[in-house]
Amino acid sequence: MLHAFGPAVEVTLAQGRAQPAGPVHLRFTLDRAAVDAQRQAGHALVVFTRSSDAAHTPDLLPAQWDESSATLAADATHLSSFLPGWLDPAGFGKTIGDGINAALGLRFPKPDCAGNAPAGATITVSAVDRDVAWPCLITTDTGYRLELNSNSGWAWLVRTSPPLGGLESHGRDLAGAIAAGIFYQTSNTARTSVMVPGDKAAIPFDADHVPAYGQLAMDAGLSLVSVALDEIDAASQLFGVKFGLIDKLQSDTTKLGCLADVVGGIDGLSGADFAAKVGAFGKAMLDCLGELGGAAGALVIGAVAGVISALFVSVAGAVTEGAGLGTAGFTVTQTAQPVLGRAQDRYSVGFGSVKPSDLSINSLCDNTITAVRWDSWGGATAVGHGQACVPAGEGGGTKPVDLLASDKGDCHGSLAYRHLKATDSTPAGGDDWPGDICG
């Protein structure tokens, strides 16, 4: 992709001498015919430099050709090793195109948790159509967490029915972070999540609000733009150009807001003018990237804009064609919910039932709780609040208590919480009660 007109010129400083304070003006006398041949081929004239520091940081300098003097001019900020040459946009574009096609075809390993229901769970989740994602169900203190682990190189929008709030999306690598960042700028993220390649989307819910099924829709624009930018960034780093997209995104997701229209436009493309529109969107994407990449980034983007726009057209055609098949789904099934322990005798109230509103072990005031409200039920634990009866000898009336049901498992043939802790929540405090409720 980067070719030299001749050997590198290295400038070294004597021991203890400092770099010049101002810019270094470089002039290279080159063979006019060799330069004209590259210019006619559409190649960009550049000067490649590598710093003399410990990191040997590379950089790409824009260069100007003076036909009359047959010299290539560039300005550097320091003395270093300099290599005049040209950038081959076609080679750059092929590297990016190969990367895009490989990325969109990626598949990922099946996690150990996929298909394994947690012990005591009352919820089961089916496989996702065509294995585009691996579902993992995890019990939490307040219910469940369904994680969809990507098994696709595409970005997928995730929704549930009935709709749930609090959906989460992640993006660990650059393409995923870009996809998630653009998504957050353009979507109703309270009811929709995005599953980016190789990462996960999370759906938290409790046993009282279980989705019947989930839908995944492939997002062609989000997939193409995020993967293309990732590959352009990776290819540009071969020349020492670092756009720093993931750092910019982590500090401020709005920096990728300029890509929102590109993503939306690609998703709606069709018809005879497809190529022209895609090319325009490709240019808009490159303009946005050039703004984010600084001077060196603008140089690279300017040099390869035509090639990348043409590549965008060819890849986008395959992307949108594939997106026509881009729907998948899964179902969620709820089995019998756990009960609270079991009734010990005919005087027990509430035990052995689901989410009881009144509890009593033996009908005595000391062992009775009424007006119980459960904040959660069905997960690893259940949390509730009620009013405990206060004997007349202790002042009578009721006092508030906090309830924690735990140790979900088999209780004489039924799925049940086998331990209950009722704690007096008044300032005076109180003893835990009653403990084992399976017996």
Stockholm file with secondary structure:
# STOCKHOLM 1.0

chainA/1-439         MLHAFGPAVEVTLAQGRAQPAGPVHLRFTLDRAAVDAQRQAGHALVVFTRSSDAAHTPDLLPAQWDESSATLAADATHLSSFLPGWLDPAGFGKTIGDGINAALGLRFPKPDCAGNAPAGATITVSAVDRDVAWPCLITTDTGYRLELNSNSGWAWLVRTSPPLGGLESHGRDLAGAIAAGIFYQTSNTARTSVMVPGDKAAIPFDADHVPAYGQLAMDAGLSLVSVALDEIDAASQLFGVKFGLIDKLQSDTTKLGCLADVVGGIDGLSGADFAAKVGAFGKAMLDCLGELGGAAGALVIGAVAGVISALFVSVAGAVTEGAGLGTAGFTVTQTAQPVLGRAQDRYSVGFGSVKPSDLSINSLCDNTITAVRWDSWGGATAVGHGQACVPAGEGGGTKPVDLLASDKGDCHGSLAYRHLKATDSTPAGGDDWPGDICG
#=GR chainA/1-439 SS CEEESSCCEECCCCTTCCCCSSCEEEEEECCHHHHHHHHHTTCEEEEEEECSSTTCCEEEEECEEETTTTEEEEEESSCCEEEEEEECHHHHHHHHHHHHHHHHTCCCCCCTTTTCCCTTCSEEECCCGGGSEEEEEEEETTEEEEEEEECSSSCEEEEEESCCSCCEECCCSHHHHHHHHHHHHHSCTTTCEEECTTSEEEEEECTTSCCSEEEEEECHHHHHHHHHHHHHHHHHGGGTCCCCHHHHHHHCGGGGGGGHHHHHHHHTCCSTTHHHHHHHHHHHHHHHHHHHHHHHHHHHHHHHHHHHHHHHHHHHHHHHHHHTTCEEEEEEEECCCCEESCCCSTTCBSTTSSSCSCEESSSCGGGEEEEEEESCCSSSSEEEEEEEECCGGGTCSEEEEEEEEEEEEEETTEEEEEEEEEEECSTTCCCCCEEECCC
#=GC SS_cons         CEEESSCCEECCCCTTCCCCSSCEEEEEECCHHHHHHHHHTTCEEEEEEECSSTTCCEEEEECEEETTTTEEEEEESSCCEEEEEEECHHHHHHHHHHHHHHHHTCCCCCCTTTTCCCTTCSEEECCCGGGSEEEEEEEETTEEEEEEEECSSSCEEEEEESCCSCCEECCCSHHHHHHHHHHHHHSCTTTCEEECTTSEEEEEECTTSCCSEEEEEECHHHHHHHHHHHHHHHHHGGGTCCCCHHHHHHHCGGGGGGGHHHHHHHHTCCSTTHHHHHHHHHHHHHHHHHHHHHHHHHHHHHHHHHHHHHHHHHHHHHHHHHHTTCEEEEEEEECCCCEESCCCSTTCBSTTSSSCSCEESSSCGGGEEEEEEESCCSSSSEEEEEEEECCGGGTCSEEEEEEEEEEEEEETTEEEEEEEEEEECSTTCCCCCEEECCC
//
